[in-house]
Amino acid sequence: TMIAAFLYFKSDYTKIIKYVFKQLKQPKELMKNPEKVMDEEEGRLTVFLTVSTLITGLIGGIIYFTGMKTAVNNPKVFYILMSAALFLTGVLRLYNNSENRVFNTVNIKDSIIVGFLQGFSIIPGVSRSGTTAFGFLFRDFDAKSAFHLSFLMSVPAVAAGSIGLELFTEFGFKPVYLVSAAVAGIVGYLTIDTVLEIADKSEISWICFALGILALIPAII
């Protein structure tokens, strides 16, 4: 699914990568005007992905190495909390008449909040996409932008998380893993467009309610 997200949003990542190399070629100018980074869309997205991934790694690392990950015996609690948070967000957005934010307005505060939430996805039973989508919807992003940013931040987070875990755990490879990974990648790539289209055409509050119901289902099964 990480590869699927990277391929689907390759134009965004291409812009970001080109922007990073451009800034590396002129470090003195960047040091003189660091605030200029947030004036450009590619700069904001670069800062967003960097900060959110670092915060995710910090929170996820603390949870993993302090034993909280294995200490969580009842992940249903997290499902219920997430469901309640989504329903509350849906109610708040239902009566919120302010203009919705779009994906290129993301700032450092958004990065910290959503990166923090994404860090909890290291706990079994906590959905990465659910927590991040909730974070963006809570921060008043429109639904399509919320999912767009959630997909974007999945690539560096999953890549960094996978490499980090590989350094501290043993990984036993089996050929069947390639099959399951290929199926997940194909299905993931084919469904991203549908998710974004539904998000673009649906009322934000109802999306929150729908996600809240989906989050609640595992807790009652």
Phi and psi in degrees as GROMACS dihedral restraints (atoms count N, CA, C in turn):
[ dihedral_restraints ]
;  ai    aj    ak    al  type     phi  dphi    fc
    3     4     5     6     1   -62.9    20    10
    4     5     6     7     1   -44.9    20    10
    6     7     8     9     1   -65.9    20    10
    7     8     9    10     1   -38.4    20    10
    9    10    11    12     1   -61.3    20    10
   10    11    12    13     1   -45.6    20    10
   12    13    14    15     1   -64.3    20    10
   13    14    15    16     1   -39.9    20    10
   15    16    17    18     1   -63.5    20    10
   16    17    18    19     1   -44.0    20    10
   18    19    20    21     1   -67.7    20    10
   19    20    21    22     1   -40.4    20    10
   21    22    23    24     1   -66.8    20    10
   22    23    24    25     1   -40.1    20    10
   24    25    26    27     1  -104.7    20    10
   25    26    27    28     1    31.8    20    10
   27    28    29    30     1   -60.2    20    10
   28    29    30    31     1   -30.9    20    10
   30    31    32    33     1   -66.2    20    10
   31    32    33    34     1   -39.1    20    10
   33    34    35    36     1   -65.2    20    10
   34    35    36    37     1   -46.0    20    10
   36    37    38    39     1   -67.7    20    10
   37    38    39    40     1   -33.9    20    10
   39    40    41    42     1   -63.0    20    10
   40    41    42    43     1   -44.5    20    10
   42    43    44    45     1   -62.2    20    10
   43    44    45    46     1   -43.1    20    10
   45    46    47    48     1   -64.9    20    10
   46    47    48    49     1   -45.6    20    10
   48    49    50    51     1   -62.6    20    10
   49    50    51    52     1   -44.1    20    10
   51    52    53    54     1   -62.4    20    10
   52    53    54    55     1   -38.6    20    10
   54    55    56    57     1   -64.6    20    10
   55    56    57    58     1   -43.2    20    10
   57    58    59    60     1   -61.8    20    10
   58    59    60    61     1   -46.3    20    10
   60    61    62    63     1   -65.3    20    10
   61    62    63    64     1   -35.0    20    10
   63    64    65    66     1   -63.2    20    10
   64    65    66    67     1   -42.7    20    10
   66    67    68    69     1   -70.5    20    10
   67    68    69    70     1   -33.3    20    10
   69    70    71    72     1   -67.0    20    10
   70    71    72    73     1   -25.6    20    10
   72    73    74    75     1   -78.0    20    10
   73    74    75    76     1   -17.7    20    10
   75    76    77    78     1  -132.7    20    10
   76    77    78    79     1    61.7    20    10
   78    79    80    81     1   -62.1    20    10
   79    80    81    82     1   -34.0    20    10
   81    82    83    84     1   -64.1    20    10
   82    83    84    85     1   -42.1    20    10
   84    85    86    87     1   -66.3    20    10
   85    86    87    88     1   -36.4    20    10
   87    88    89    90     1   -66.9    20    10
   88    89    90    91     1   -39.3    20    10
   90    91    92    93     1   -67.5    20    10
   91    92    93    94     1   -33.0    20    10
   93    94    95    96     1   -70.7    20    10
   94    95    96    97     1   -39.7    20    10
   96    97    98    99     1  -130.2    20    10
   97    98    99   100     1    66.7    20    10
   99   100   101   102     1   -64.2    20    10
  100   101   102   103     1   -28.3    20    10
  102   103   104   105     1   -68.8    20    10
  103   104   105   106     1   -18.4    20    10
  105   106   107   108     1   -63.8    20    10
  106   107   108   109     1   -24.4    20    10
  108   109   110   111     1   -57.6    20    10
  109   110   111   112     1   -41.0    20    10
  111   112   113   114     1   -77.2    20    10
  112   113   114   115     1    -2.5    20    10
  114   115   116   117     1   -87.2    20    10
  115   116   117   118     1   -12.1    20    10
  117   118   119   120     1  -115.6    20    10
  118   119   120   121     1   144.3    20    10
  120   121   122   123     1   -58.9    20    10
  121   122   123   124     1   -46.9    20    10
  123   124   125   126     1   -63.0    20    10
  124   125   126   127     1   -35.5    20    10
  126   127   128   129     1   -66.5    20    10
  127   128   129   130     1   -44.2    20    10
  129   130   131   132     1   -62.6    20    10
  130   131   132   133     1   -42.2    20    10
  132   133   134   135     1   -67.8    20    10
  133   134   135   136     1   -36.4    20    10
  135   136   137   138     1   -64.8    20    10
  136   137   138   139     1   -46.2    20    10
  138   139   140   141     1   -63.4    20    10
  139   140   141   142     1   -42.2    20    10
  141   142   143   144     1   -58.5    20    10
  142   143   144   145     1   -50.2    20    10
  144   145   146   147     1   -66.3    20    10
  145   146   147   148     1   -37.8    20    10
  147   148   149   150     1   -67.5    20    10
  148   149   150   151     1   -51.8    20    10
  150   151   152   153     1   -66.3    20    10
  151   152   153   154     1   -46.1    20    10
  153   154   155   156     1   -63.1    20    10
  154   155   156   157     1   -38.2    20    10
  156   157   158   159     1   -68.3    20    10
  157   158   159   160     1   -40.6    20    10
  159   160   161   162     1   -64.8    20    10
  160   161   162   163     1   -43.2    20    10
  162   163   164   165     1   -64.7    20    10
  163   164   165   166     1   -41.7    20    10
  165   166   167   168     1   -60.0    20    10
  166   167   168   169     1   -45.6    20    10
  168   169   170   171     1   -62.8    20    10
  169   170   171   172     1   -38.8    20    10
  171   172   173   174     1   -64.7    20    10
  172   173   174   175     1   -51.1    20    10
  174   175   176   177     1   -66.1    20    10
  175   176   177   178     1   -46.9    20    10
  177   178   179   180     1   -62.1    20    10
  178   179   180   181     1   -39.2    20    10
  180   181   182   183     1   -64.9    20    10
  181   182   183   184     1   -42.7    20    10
  183   184   185   186     1   -61.6    20    10
  184   185   186   187     1   -44.8    20    10
  186   187   188   189     1   -63.2    20    10
  187   188   189   190     1   -42.8    20    10
  189   190   191   192     1   -69.0    20    10
  190   191   192   193     1   -48.3    20    10
  192   193   194   195     1   -82.0    20    10
  193   194   195   196     1   -15.2    20    10
  195   196   197   198     1   -91.1    20    10
  196   197   198   199     1    -1.4    20    10
  198   199   200   201     1    86.5    20    10
  199   200   201   202     1     2.9    20    10
  201   202   203   204     1   -63.6    20    10
  202   203   204   205     1   -30.8    20    10
  204   205   206   207     1   -61.2    20    10
  205   206   207   208     1   -44.8    20    10
  207   208   209   210     1   -83.6    20    10
  208   209   210   211     1   -17.7    20    10
  210   211   212   213     1   -79.7    20    10
  211   212   213   214     1   -14.7    20    10
  213   214   215   216     1   -80.0    20    10
  214   215   216   217     1   101.4    20    10
  216   217   218   219     1   -91.3    20    10
  217   218   219   220     1   -15.4    20    10
  219   220   221   222     1  -132.6    20    10
  220   221   222   223     1    83.4    20    10
  222   223   224   225     1   -64.8    20    10
  223   224   225   226     1   -12.7    20    10
  225   226   227   228     1   -61.0    20    10
  226   227   228   229     1   -27.7    20    10
  228   229   230   231     1   -60.0    20    10
  229   230   231   232     1   -40.7    20    10
  231   232   233   234     1   -69.6    20    10
  232   233   234   235     1   -36.7    20    10
  234   235   236   237     1   -60.3    20    10
  235   236   237   238     1   -45.2    20    10
  237   238   239   240     1   -65.7    20    10
  238   239   240   241     1   -43.7    20    10
  240   241   242   243     1   -62.7    20    10
  241   242   243   244     1   -43.5    20    10
  243   244   245   246     1   -64.5    20    10
  244   245   246   247     1   -41.6    20    10
  246   247   248   249     1   -61.6    20    10
  247   248   249   250     1   -45.4    20    10
  249   250   251   252     1   -62.6    20    10
  250   251   252   253     1   -41.8    20    10
  252   253   254   255     1   -63.8    20    10
  253   254   255   256     1   -40.2    20    10
  255   256   257   258     1   -67.7    20    10
  256   257   258   259     1   -41.5    20    10
  258   259   260   261     1   -63.6    20    10
  259   260   261   262     1   -41.5    20    10
  261   262   263   264     1   -63.3    20    10
  262   263   264   265     1   -42.6    20    10
  264   265   266   267     1   -62.6    20    10
  265   266   267   268     1   -40.2    20    10
  267   268   269   270     1   -61.1    20    10
  268   269   270   271     1   -42.6    20    10
  270   271   272   273     1   -64.7    20    10
  271   272   273   274     1   -44.0    20    10
  273   274   275   276     1   -63.6    20    10
  274   275   276   277     1   -41.5    20    10
  276   277   278   279     1   -71.4    20    10
  277   278   279   280     1   -24.3    20    10
  279   280   281   282     1   -64.9    20    10
  280   281   282   283     1   -33.2    20    10
  282   283   284   285     1  -109.6    20    10
  283   284   285   286     1    15.3    20    10
  285   286   287   288     1   -98.5    20    10
  286   287   288   289     1   115.4    20    10
  288   289   290   291     1   -96.2    20    10
  289   290   291   292     1     4.1    20    10
  291   292   293   294     1   -71.9    20    10
  292   293   294   295     1   158.1    20    10
  294   295   296   297     1   -71.2    20    10
  295   296   297   298     1   136.2    20    10
  297   298   299   300     1   -71.2    20    10
  298   299   300   301     1   144.5    20    10
  300   301   302   303     1   -85.2    20    10
  301   302   303   304     1   152.1    20    10
  303   304   305   306     1  -108.2    20    10
  304   305   306   307     1   166.9    20    10
  306   307   308   309     1   -61.5    20    10
  307   308   309   310     1   -30.8    20    10
  309   310   311   312     1   -83.3    20    10
  310   311   312   313     1     8.6    20    10
  312   313   314   315     1  -100.7    20    10
  313   314   315   316     1     7.7    20    10
  315   316   317   318     1   -59.0    20    10
  316   317   318   319     1   140.4    20    10
  318   319   320   321     1  -129.1    20    10
  319   320   321   322     1  -176.8    20    10
  321   322   323   324     1   -64.8    20    10
  322   323   324   325     1   -38.2    20    10
  324   325   326   327     1   -61.3    20    10
  325   326   327   328     1   -41.9    20    10
  327   328   329   330     1   -60.6    20    10
  328   329   330   331     1   -43.3    20    10
  330   331   332   333     1   -59.8    20    10
  331   332   333   334     1   -43.3    20    10
  333   334   335   336     1   -68.0    20    10
  334   335   336   337     1   -46.5    20    10
  336   337   338   339     1   -63.4    20    10
  337   338   339   340     1   -50.8    20    10
  339   340   341   342     1   -73.2    20    10
  340   341   342   343     1   -33.9    20    10
  342   343   344   345     1   -63.0    20    10
  343   344   345   346     1   -39.7    20    10
  345   346   347   348     1   -60.5    20    10
  346   347   348   349     1   -47.1    20    10
  348   349   350   351     1   -64.4    20    10
  349   350   351   352     1   -39.9    20    10
  351   352   353   354     1   -64.0    20    10
  352   353   354   355     1   -29.3    20    10
  354   355   356   357     1   -61.0    20    10
  355   356   357   358     1   -28.4    20    10
  357   358   359   360     1   -74.7    20    10
  358   359   360   361     1   -10.1    20    10
  360   361   362   363     1   -70.9    20    10
  361   362   363   364     1    -7.1    20    10
  363   364   365   366     1   -70.5    20    10
  364   365   366   367     1   -19.7    20    10
  366   367   368   369     1   -77.9    20    10
  367   368   369   370     1   127.7    20    10
  369   370   371   372     1   -54.8    20    10
  370   371   372   373     1   130.2    20    10
  372   373   374   375     1    99.2    20    10
  373   374   375   376     1   -10.3    20    10
  375   376   377   378     1   -98.7    20    10
  376   377   378   379     1   122.0    20    10
  378   379   380   381     1   -80.3    20    10
  379   380   381   382     1   124.8    20    10
  381   382   383   384     1   -65.1    20    10
  382   383   384   385     1   -48.5    20    10
  384   385   386   387     1   -64.9    20    10
  385   386   387   388     1   -36.0    20    10
  387   388   389   390     1   -66.0    20    10
  388   389   390   391     1   -45.8    20    10
  390   391   392   393     1   -67.9    20    10
  391   392   393   394     1   -40.9    20    10
  393   394   395   396     1   -71.5    20    10
  394   395   396   397     1   -40.8    20    10
  396   397   398   399     1   -61.0    20    10
  397   398   399   400     1   -42.2    20    10
  399   400   401   402     1   -59.7    20    10
  400   401   402   403     1   -44.4    20    10
  402   403   404   405     1   -58.8    20    10
  403   404   405   406     1   -45.1    20    10
  405   406   407   408     1   -70.2    20    10
  406   407   408   409     1   -39.0    20    10
  408   409   410   411     1   -65.8    20    10
  409   410   411   412     1   -37.6    20    10
  411   412   413   414     1   -65.4    20    10
  412   413   414   415     1   -30.1    20    10
  414   415   416   417     1   -87.6    20    10
  415   416   417   418     1    14.6    20    10
  417   418   419   420     1    73.0    20    10
  418   419   420   421     1    23.6    20    10
  420   421   422   423     1   -78.6    20    10
  421   422   423   424     1   150.8    20    10
  423   424   425   426     1   -69.3    20    10
  424   425   426   427     1   160.3    20    10
  426   427   428   429     1   -60.6    20    10
  427   428   429   430     1   -42.4    20    10
  429   430   431   432     1   -64.1    20    10
  430   431   432   433     1   -41.4    20    10
  432   433   434   435     1   -66.4    20    10
  433   434   435   436     1   -35.9    20    10
  435   436   437   438     1   -60.6    20    10
  436   437   438   439     1   -46.7    20    10
  438   439   440   441     1   -71.8    20    10
  439   440   441   442     1   -37.0    20    10
  441   442   443   444     1   -57.9    20    10
  442   443   444   445     1   -50.6    20    10
  444   445   446   447     1   -66.9    20    10
  445   446   447   448     1   -36.3    20    10
  447   448   449   450     1   -62.5    20    10
  448   449   450   451     1   -43.0    20    10
  450   451   452   453     1   -65.8    20    10
  451   452   453   454     1   -42.6    20    10
  453   454   455   456     1   -59.2    20    10
  454   455   456   457     1   -46.0    20    10
  456   457   458   459     1   -76.4    20    10
  457   458   459   460     1    -9.2    20    10
  459   460   461   462     1   -70.1    20    10
  460   461   462   463     1   -34.0    20    10
  462   463   464   465     1   -64.6    20    10
  463   464   465   466     1   -56.9    20    10
  465   466   467   468     1   -66.4    20    10
  466   467   468   469     1   -32.5    20    10
  468   469   470   471     1   -67.9    20    10
  469   470   471   472     1   -46.7    20    10
  471   472   473   474     1   -67.7    20    10
  472   473   474   475     1   -40.8    20    10
  474   475   476   477     1   -62.3    20    10
  475   476   477   478     1   -49.0    20    10
  477   478   479   480     1   -64.7    20    10
  478   479   480   481     1   -41.1    20    10
  480   481   482   483     1   -64.5    20    10
  481   482   483   484     1   -41.8    20    10
  483   484   485   486     1   -64.8    20    10
  484   485   486   487     1   -44.6    20    10
  486   487   488   489     1   -65.1    20    10
  487   488   489   490     1   -42.4    20    10
  489   490   491   492     1   -62.3    20    10
  490   491   492   493     1   -44.4    20    10
  492   493   494   495     1   -67.8    20    10
  493   494   495   496     1   -33.8    20    10
  495   496   497   498     1   -62.4    20    10
  496   497   498   499     1   -31.4    20    10
  498   499   500   501     1   -71.9    20    10
  499   500   501   502     1   -22.3    20    10
  501   502   503   504     1  -117.1    20    10
  502   503   504   505     1    -3.6    20    10
  504   505   506   507     1  -133.1    20    10
  505   506   507   508     1   161.3    20    10
  507   508   509   510     1   -93.0    20    10
  508   509   510   511     1   136.5    20    10
  510   511   512   513     1  -116.8    20    10
  511   512   513   514     1   117.7    20    10
  513   514   515   516     1   -95.2    20    10
  514   515   516   517     1   114.2    20    10
  516   517   518   519     1   -85.5    20    10
  517   518   519   520     1   137.9    20    10
  519   520   521   522     1  -134.8    20    10
  520   521   522   523     1   142.5    20    10
  522   523   524   525     1   -54.6    20    10
  523   524   525   526     1   -32.1    20    10
  525   526   527   528     1   -63.4    20    10
  526   527   528   529     1   -23.2    20    10
  528   529   530   531     1   -63.4    20    10
  529   530   531   532     1   -35.4    20    10
  531   532   533   534     1   -65.1    20    10
  532   533   534   535     1   -37.6    20    10
  534   535   536   537     1   -65.6    20    10
  535   536   537   538     1   -48.3    20    10
  537   538   539   540     1   -64.8    20    10
  538   539   540   541     1   -37.6    20    10
  540   541   542   543     1   -66.0    20    10
  541   542   543   544     1   -40.7    20    10
  543   544   545   546     1   -64.3    20    10
  544   545   546   547     1   -43.7    20    10
  546   547   548   549     1   -62.9    20    10
  547   548   549   550     1   -44.8    20    10
  549   550   551   552     1   -61.2    20    10
  550   551   552   553     1   -41.2    20    10
  552   553   554   555     1   -65.1    20    10
  553   554   555   556     1   -44.5    20    10
  555   556   557   558     1   -65.9    20    10
  556   557   558   559     1   -48.8    20    10
  558   559   560   561     1   -62.2    20    10
  559   560   561   562     1   -41.9    20    10
  561   562   563   564     1   -60.7    20    10
  562   563   564   565     1   -45.2    20    10
  564   565   566   567     1   -64.0    20    10
  565   566   567   568     1   -41.7    20    10
  567   568   569   570     1   -71.7    20    10
  568   569   570   571     1   -24.1    20    10
  570   571   572   573     1   -95.6    20    10
  571   572   573   574     1   -15.8    20    10
  573   574   575   576     1   -58.0    20    10
  574   575   576   577     1   -45.8    20    10
  576   577   578   579     1   -61.0    20    10
  577   578   579   580     1   -40.2    20    10
  579   580   581   582     1   -65.3    20    10
  580   581   582   583     1   -43.4    20    10
  582   583   584   585     1   -60.0    20    10
  583   584   585   586     1   -46.6    20    10
  585   586   587   588     1   -66.8    20    10
  586   587   588   589     1   -36.0    20    10
  588   589   590   591     1   -67.9    20    10
  589   590   591   592     1   -43.2    20    10
  591   592   593   594     1   -63.3    20    10
  592   593   594   595     1   -43.1    20    10
  594   595   596   597     1   -63.2    20    10
  595   596   597   598     1   -35.3    20    10
  597   598   599   600     1   -71.1    20    10
  598   599   600   601     1   -30.3    20    10
  600   601   602   603     1  -101.2    20    10
  601   602   603   604     1    -7.1    20    10
  603   604   605   606     1  -103.4    20    10
  604   605   606   607     1   154.9    20    10
  606   607   608   609     1   -68.4    20    10
  607   608   609   610     1   132.5    20    10
  609   610   611   612     1   -57.4    20    10
  610   611   612   613     1   -43.5    20    10
  612   613   614   615     1   -59.5    20    10
  613   614   615   616     1   -40.6    20    10
  615   616   617   618     1   -70.1    20    10
  616   617   618   619     1   -30.5    20    10
  618   619   620   621     1   -65.6    20    10
  619   620   621   622     1   -41.4    20    10
  621   622   623   624     1   -61.3    20    10
  622   623   624   625     1   -43.6    20    10
  624   625   626   627     1   -64.6    20    10
  625   626   627   628     1   -40.9    20    10
  627   628   629   630     1   -64.7    20    10
  628   629   630   631     1   -44.2    20    10
  630   631   632   633     1   -64.6    20    10
  631   632   633   634     1   -35.3    20    10
  633   634   635   636     1   -63.4    20    10
  634   635   636   637     1   -39.6    20    10
  636   637   638   639     1   -67.3    20    10
  637   638   639   640     1   -42.8    20    10
  639   640   641   642     1   -62.5    20    10
  640   641   642   643     1   -36.7    20    10
  642   643   644   645     1   -70.8    20    10
  643   644   645   646     1   -27.5    20    10
  645   646   647   648     1   -82.0    20    10
  646   647   648   649     1   -28.3    20    10
  648   649   650   651     1   -53.3    20    10
  649   650   651   652     1   -49.1    20    10
  651   652   653   654     1   -62.4    20    10
  652   653   654   655     1   -24.0    20    10
  654   655   656   657     1   -77.0    20    10
  655   656   657   658     1   -22.4    20    10
  657   658   659   660     1  -106.2    20    10
  658   659   660   661     1    -5.7    20    10
